[in-house]
Amino acid sequence: MIRIKCINPKCTAPDGVFSWDERAHVEGGGGLAEPGEAGAVSFVAECPYCGTENKIWLKLVKENDVVTRGWYR
C-alpha cells in the first residue's frame, strides 16, 4: 500500500492522505515513480474519502495494465 496526498484541499481524509493498493498493478519491485521516468506509466487513484482523481506514476507495471490510446478522426 502506498500513501497518497490528495490534491483536493478540502479532502476529508485524515491529514488529506489516503492509502492505495498498487500491488495489483505492478510487478515485484515496482512502485511509485517520478513523472517522465523511463518506463513509468500514469494511473488515476481515486480518493475514497472525497472521490477526487489523483494522478500517480508507477514503474514496473504489469503488461496487461498498459493502455494505449490513439487519436481518431
Secondary structure in CASP SS format (residue, H / E / C, confidence):
PFRMAT SS
TARGET T0000
AUTHOR 0000-0000-0000
METHOD secondary structure of the structure
MODEL  1
M C 1.00
I E 1.00
R E 1.00
I E 1.00
K E 1.00
C C 1.00
I C 1.00
N C 1.00
P C 1.00
K C 1.00
C C 1.00
T C 1.00
A C 1.00
P H 1.00
D H 1.00
G H 1.00
V E 1.00
F E 1.00
S E 1.00
W E 1.00
D C 1.00
E C 1.00
R C 1.00
A C 1.00
H C 1.00
V E 1.00
E E 1.00
G E 1.00
G E 1.00
G E 1.00
G E 1.00
L E 1.00
A C 1.00
E C 1.00
P C 1.00
G C 1.00
E C 1.00
A C 1.00
G C 1.00
A C 1.00
V E 1.00
S E 1.00
F E 1.00
V E 1.00
A E 1.00
E E 1.00
C C 1.00
P C 1.00
Y C 1.00
C C 1.00
G C 1.00
T C 1.00
E E 1.00
N E 1.00
K E 1.00
I E 1.00
W E 1.00
L E 1.00
K E 1.00
L E 1.00
V E 1.00
K C 1.00
E H 1.00
N H 1.00
D H 1.00
V C 1.00
V C 1.00
T C 1.00
R C 1.00
G C 1.00
W C 1.00
Y C 1.00
R C 1.00
END
